[in-house]
Amino acid sequence: MSVLGTPAAPLVRPRAEWAYFLDIDGTLVDVADSPLTVRLDPDMARIVERLYQITDGAVAIISGRSIPDIDALFRNPQMPVAGQHGLERRDARGRVVRHDVASQGLVAARDTLAAAVAMHPGLWLEDKGLSLALHYRRVPRLGAVAHRLARAALEPLGEGYCLQTGKAVVELKPAGKDKGVAVREFMAERPFRGRVPVFVGDDTTDEFGFATVNDLHGHSVKVGPGPTTAQWRLPTVGAVRRWLARVAVAEAE
């Protein structure tokens, strides 16, 4: 197991009968200063689409992005997705379910954070609808400021909300949903049910997915360096692309 940054064993070859759960930023695309500037590499897009076909649809994108943002990248409205770390989910039949939470407090938090962000050039507030993300990748020196602002905005929201940290971002989101929960929800449905689950991600938010897949005796894959509970490790987005592409090779053999 690849714990606390230790080397992992060679990664097993992917199989068409598995179920795949894929993060986006840092996993299928390189991390950018702003999520709005990200474009999916055409080769990666073709590989993910091919994986979706070969597995009979047992591929789900699980991301901190909203579902509309995910669809703008992949342009496959049939593909199962979980957006905002599982707060919203579209199953294989196209049904969309969103976490039921009162939004009035989040609107107030958004206004509070927007006013604070205006005082700190370089910070960027992203309103995803069910959650708020405060990005500081452009100004890493303001990381402590961003976390302090987020904690202050969280306090009036009460126990129904929590903070979630990621790479140069801190988010306010309803409690009770995460990427691991999303994996379990998908695994209870066709075409995922009964398959070996695979989760590929790069960030601290993906650790929920890793832990769940480990519990389900699947394969968890960490992209890049850093502490993790994932069983395997790939160094870069390019390595992820090459690994996923091996499914088609294995299918042809």
LUMNU-666065 format. One record per residue (C-alpha): residue number from 0; x negated, y, z negated. Coordinates in Angstrom, 1 decimal. Layout:
N
+-----+--------+--------+--------+
!   i !      X !      Y !      Z !
+-----+--------+--------+--------+
! NUM !      X !      Y !      Z !
...
+-----+--------+--------+--------+
! end
This chain:
253
+-----+--------+--------+--------+
!   i !      X !      Y !      Z !
+-----+--------+--------+--------+
!   0 !    0.0 !    0.0 !    0.0 !
!   1 !   -1.3 !    3.5 !    0.9 !
!   2 !   -1.0 !    5.2 !   -2.5 !
!   3 !   -2.7 !    8.5 !   -3.4 !
!   4 !   -4.3 !    8.8 !    0.0 !
!   5 !   -6.1 !    5.4 !    0.0 !
!   6 !   -6.6 !    3.7 !    3.3 !
!   7 !   -3.8 !    1.5 !    4.7 !
!   8 !   -4.1 !   -1.9 !    6.5 !
!   9 !   -3.7 !   -1.9 !   10.3 !
!  10 !   -0.1 !   -1.1 !   11.2 !
!  11 !    2.1 !   -3.9 !   12.4 !
!  12 !    3.4 !   -3.9 !   16.0 !
!  13 !    6.9 !   -2.4 !   16.2 !
!  14 !    9.7 !   -4.7 !   17.2 !
!  15 !   13.0 !   -4.2 !   19.1 !
!  16 !   15.1 !   -5.9 !   16.4 !
!  17 !   14.1 !   -3.4 !   13.7 !
!  18 !   16.0 !   -0.2 !   12.7 !
!  19 !   14.1 !    3.0 !   13.1 !
!  20 !   14.5 !    6.2 !   11.0 !
!  21 !   12.3 !    9.1 !   12.3 !
!  22 !   11.5 !   12.5 !   10.8 !
!  23 !   10.8 !   15.3 !   13.3 !
!  24 !    8.4 !   18.0 !   12.2 !
!  25 !    4.9 !   16.6 !   11.6 !
!  26 !    6.1 !   13.2 !   12.8 !
!  27 !    7.4 !   13.5 !   16.4 !
!  28 !    6.2 !   17.0 !   16.9 !
!  29 !    3.3 !   19.0 !   15.5 !
!  30 !    4.2 !   21.4 !   12.7 !
!  31 !    4.5 !   25.0 !   14.0 !
!  32 !    4.6 !   28.4 !   12.2 !
!  33 !    8.3 !   28.5 !   12.8 !
!  34 !   10.7 !   25.5 !   13.5 !
!  35 !   12.3 !   27.7 !   16.2 !
!  36 !    9.2 !   27.5 !   18.4 !
!  37 !    8.9 !   23.7 !   18.4 !
!  38 !    9.4 !   21.8 !   21.7 !
!  39 !    9.6 !   18.1 !   22.0 !
!  40 !    6.9 !   16.6 !   24.2 !
!  41 !    8.5 !   15.0 !   27.3 !
!  42 !    6.6 !   11.8 !   26.7 !
!  43 !    7.8 !   11.6 !   23.1 !
!  44 !   11.3 !   12.3 !   24.2 !
!  45 !   11.2 !    9.5 !   26.7 !
!  46 !    9.7 !    7.1 !   24.2 !
!  47 !   12.4 !    7.9 !   21.6 !
!  48 !   15.1 !    7.5 !   24.2 !
!  49 !   13.6 !    4.2 !   25.3 !
!  50 !   13.4 !    3.0 !   21.7 !
!  51 !   17.1 !    3.9 !   21.3 !
!  52 !   18.0 !    1.8 !   24.3 !
!  53 !   15.8 !   -1.2 !   23.5 !
!  54 !   17.2 !   -1.4 !   19.9 !
!  55 !   20.8 !   -1.1 !   21.0 !
!  56 !   21.1 !    2.2 !   19.3 !
!  57 !   19.4 !    1.4 !   16.0 !
!  58 !   17.4 !    4.7 !   15.9 !
!  59 !   18.3 !    7.6 !   13.7 !
!  60 !   16.6 !   11.0 !   13.4 !
!  61 !   16.5 !   12.1 !    9.7 !
!  62 !   15.3 !   15.6 !    9.3 !
!  63 !   15.5 !   18.8 !    7.3 !
!  64 !   16.8 !   20.5 !   10.4 !
!  65 !   20.5 !   20.9 !   11.0 !
!  66 !   22.3 !   18.6 !   13.4 !
!  67 !   22.7 !   21.3 !   16.1 !
!  68 !   18.9 !   22.0 !   15.9 !
!  69 !   18.2 !   18.2 !   16.2 !
!  70 !   20.5 !   17.9 !   19.2 !
!  71 !   18.8 !   20.9 !   20.9 !
!  72 !   15.5 !   19.0 !   20.8 !
!  73 !   16.7 !   15.5 !   21.8 !
!  74 !   19.8 !   16.2 !   24.0 !
!  75 !   21.4 !   12.9 !   23.1 !
!  76 !   24.7 !   13.6 !   21.3 !
!  77 !   25.2 !    9.8 !   20.9 !
!  78 !   22.1 !    9.3 !   18.8 !
!  79 !   22.7 !    8.9 !   15.1 !
!  80 !   21.2 !   11.8 !   13.0 !
!  81 !   21.0 !   13.0 !    9.5 !
!  82 !   20.5 !   16.7 !    9.1 !
!  83 !   19.5 !   18.9 !    6.2 !
!  84 !   17.9 !   16.0 !    4.4 !
!  85 !   21.1 !   13.9 !    4.6 !
!  86 !   23.6 !   16.6 !    3.7 !
!  87 !   25.2 !   16.1 !    7.1 !
!  88 !   25.2 !   12.8 !    9.0 !
!  89 !   26.5 !   11.6 !   12.4 !
!  90 !   26.9 !    7.9 !   12.6 !
!  91 !   26.6 !    5.6 !   15.7 !
!  92 !   30.3 !    6.1 !   16.5 !
!  93 !   29.8 !    9.9 !   16.6 !
!  94 !   31.6 !   10.6 !   13.3 !
!  95 !   30.1 !   13.6 !   11.4 !
!  96 !   30.3 !   13.7 !    7.6 !
!  97 !   29.1 !   16.7 !    5.6 !
!  98 !   28.4 !   16.8 !    1.9 !
!  99 !   31.3 !   18.4 !    0.1 !
! 100 !   30.0 !   21.3 !   -1.9 !
! 101 !   31.3 !   24.8 !   -2.8 !
! 102 !   29.5 !   27.3 !   -0.6 !
! 103 !   30.3 !   30.5 !   -2.4 !
! 104 !   27.3 !   30.4 !   -4.6 !
! 105 !   25.0 !   29.6 !   -1.7 !
! 106 !   26.2 !   32.7 !    0.1 !
! 107 !   25.2 !   34.8 !   -2.9 !
! 108 !   21.8 !   33.1 !   -3.1 !
! 109 !   21.3 !   33.7 !    0.6 !
! 110 !   22.0 !   37.4 !    0.2 !
! 111 !   19.6 !   37.6 !   -2.8 !
! 112 !   16.8 !   35.8 !   -1.0 !
! 113 !   17.3 !   37.9 !    2.2 !
! 114 !   16.9 !   41.1 !    0.2 !
! 115 !   13.7 !   39.7 !   -1.4 !
! 116 !   12.3 !   38.4 !    1.8 !
! 117 !   12.7 !   41.9 !    3.3 !
! 118 !   10.2 !   43.1 !    0.7 !
! 119 !    7.6 !   40.4 !    1.7 !
! 120 !    6.7 !   40.5 !    5.4 !
! 121 !    5.8 !   37.0 !    6.7 !
! 122 !    8.3 !   35.1 !    4.6 !
! 123 !   11.2 !   33.7 !    6.6 !
! 124 !   14.6 !   32.6 !    5.3 !
! 125 !   16.5 !   29.9 !    7.3 !
! 126 !   20.2 !   29.5 !    6.6 !
! 127 !   21.1 !   25.9 !    7.6 !
! 128 !   24.7 !   26.2 !    6.5 !
! 129 !   24.6 !   23.7 !    3.6 !
! 130 !   21.1 !   24.6 !    2.4 !
! 131 !   18.6 !   27.5 !    2.5 !
! 132 !   14.9 !   27.1 !    3.4 !
! 133 !   12.3 !   29.8 !    2.5 !
! 134 !    9.3 !   29.3 !    4.7 !
! 135 !    5.8 !   30.7 !    4.0 !
! 136 !    3.6 !   29.0 !    6.6 !
! 137 !    2.8 !   32.3 !    8.2 !
! 138 !    1.7 !   33.8 !    4.8 !
! 139 !    0.3 !   30.9 !    2.7 !
! 140 !   -0.8 !   33.4 !    0.0 !
! 141 !    2.8 !   34.1 !   -0.7 !
! 142 !    3.6 !   30.5 !   -1.6 !
! 143 !    3.8 !   31.2 !   -5.3 !
! 144 !    6.1 !   34.2 !   -4.6 !
! 145 !    8.4 !   32.0 !   -2.4 !
! 146 !    8.7 !   29.4 !   -5.1 !
! 147 !    9.4 !   32.0 !   -7.8 !
! 148 !   12.1 !   33.6 !   -5.6 !
! 149 !   13.7 !   30.3 !   -4.9 !
! 150 !   13.8 !   29.3 !   -8.6 !
! 151 !   15.4 !   32.7 !   -9.4 !
! 152 !   18.1 !   32.2 !   -6.7 !
! 153 !   18.7 !   28.6 !   -7.9 !
! 154 !   19.5 !   29.5 !  -11.5 !
! 155 !   23.0 !   30.9 !  -11.0 !
! 156 !   24.0 !   27.9 !   -8.8 !
! 157 !   24.1 !   25.5 !  -11.7 !
! 158 !   23.4 !   21.7 !  -11.8 !
! 159 !   25.1 !   21.1 !   -8.4 !
! 160 !   22.0 !   22.4 !   -6.6 !
! 161 !   18.3 !   21.7 !   -6.7 !
! 162 !   15.0 !   22.8 !   -5.2 !
! 163 !   13.2 !   20.7 !   -2.7 !
! 164 !    9.6 !   21.4 !   -1.6 !
! 165 !    7.9 !   20.6 !    1.6 !
! 166 !    5.0 !   21.8 !    3.7 !
! 167 !    4.9 !   25.6 !    3.2 !
! 168 !    8.6 !   25.6 !    2.5 !
! 169 !   10.9 !   25.5 !   -0.5 !
! 170 !   14.6 !   24.8 !   -0.1 !
! 171 !   17.8 !   25.3 !   -2.1 !
! 172 !   20.2 !   22.4 !   -1.5 !
! 173 !   23.1 !   20.6 !   -3.0 !
! 174 !   21.9 !   17.7 !   -5.3 !
! 175 !   22.8 !   14.1 !   -4.7 !
! 176 !   21.7 !   13.7 !   -1.1 !
! 177 !   18.2 !   13.0 !    0.3 !
! 178 !   16.6 !   11.1 !    3.2 !
! 179 !   16.7 !    7.8 !    1.2 !
! 180 !   20.4 !    8.1 !    0.6 !
! 181 !   20.8 !    8.7 !    4.4 !
! 182 !   18.9 !    5.5 !    5.2 !
! 183 !   21.1 !    3.5 !    2.9 !
! 184 !   24.2 !    5.0 !    4.5 !
! 185 !   23.0 !    4.1 !    8.0 !
! 186 !   22.0 !    0.6 !    6.9 !
! 187 !   25.5 !   -0.2 !    5.8 !
! 188 !   26.8 !    0.4 !    9.3 !
! 189 !   26.3 !   -1.1 !   12.8 !
! 190 !   23.9 !   -1.2 !   14.6 !
! 191 !   21.6 !   -0.8 !   11.6 !
! 192 !   23.1 !   -3.4 !    9.3 !
! 193 !   21.1 !   -6.6 !    8.9 !
! 194 !   17.9 !   -5.2 !   10.5 !
! 195 !   14.5 !   -4.5 !    9.0 !
! 196 !   14.3 !   -0.7 !    8.4 !
! 197 !   11.4 !    1.4 !    9.4 !
! 198 !   10.9 !    5.0 !    8.2 !
! 199 !    8.3 !    7.3 !    9.7 !
! 200 !    7.6 !   10.7 !    8.1 !
! 201 !    4.9 !   13.1 !    7.0 !
! 202 !    6.2 !   15.3 !    4.2 !
! 203 !    7.1 !   15.1 !    0.5 !
! 204 !   10.8 !   15.0 !    1.5 !
! 205 !   10.1 !   11.8 !    3.4 !
! 206 !    9.0 !   10.0 !    0.2 !
! 207 !   12.7 !    9.4 !   -0.6 !
! 208 !   12.9 !    7.5 !    2.7 !
! 209 !    9.7 !    5.6 !    2.1 !
! 210 !   10.9 !    4.5 !   -1.4 !
! 211 !   14.3 !    3.3 !    0.0 !
! 212 !   12.7 !    1.4 !    2.8 !
! 213 !   10.2 !   -0.2 !    0.5 !
! 214 !   13.1 !   -1.3 !   -1.7 !
! 215 !   14.8 !   -2.8 !    1.3 !
! 216 !   11.6 !   -4.7 !    2.3 !
! 217 !   11.1 !   -2.7 !    5.4 !
! 218 !    8.1 !   -0.7 !    6.8 !
! 219 !    7.3 !    2.8 !    5.6 !
! 220 !    4.8 !    4.8 !    7.6 !
! 221 !    3.1 !    8.1 !    6.5 !
! 222 !    1.8 !   10.4 !    9.1 !
! 223 !   -1.3 !   12.3 !    8.2 !
! 224 !   -3.2 !   12.6 !    4.9 !
! 225 !   -2.0 !   13.0 !    1.3 !
! 226 !   -0.5 !   11.0 !   -1.5 !
! 227 !    2.3 !    8.6 !   -0.6 !
! 228 !    4.2 !    5.5 !   -1.5 !
! 229 !    4.3 !    4.5 !    2.2 !
! 230 !    2.9 !    1.1 !    3.0 !
! 231 !    1.2 !    2.2 !    6.3 !
! 232 !   -0.4 !    5.3 !    7.7 !
! 233 !   -0.8 !    6.9 !   11.1 !
! 234 !   -3.2 !    9.9 !   11.5 !
! 235 !   -1.4 !   12.1 !   13.9 !
! 236 !    1.8 !   12.8 !   16.0 !
! 237 !   -0.1 !   11.3 !   19.0 !
! 238 !   -0.7 !    8.1 !   17.0 !
! 239 !    3.0 !    7.9 !   16.3 !
! 240 !    3.8 !    8.3 !   20.0 !
! 241 !    1.4 !    5.5 !   20.9 !
! 242 !    2.7 !    3.2 !   18.2 !
! 243 !    6.4 !    3.7 !   19.1 !
! 244 !    5.5 !    3.1 !   22.8 !
! 245 !    4.3 !   -0.4 !   21.9 !
! 246 !    7.9 !   -1.5 !   21.4 !
! 247 !    8.5 !   -1.4 !   25.2 !
! 248 !    5.3 !   -3.4 !   25.7 !
! 249 !    6.3 !   -6.0 !   23.1 !
! 250 !    9.8 !   -6.3 !   24.7 !
! 251 !    8.2 !   -7.0 !   28.1 !
! 252 !    6.0 !   -9.7 !   26.8 !
+-----+--------+--------+--------+
! end
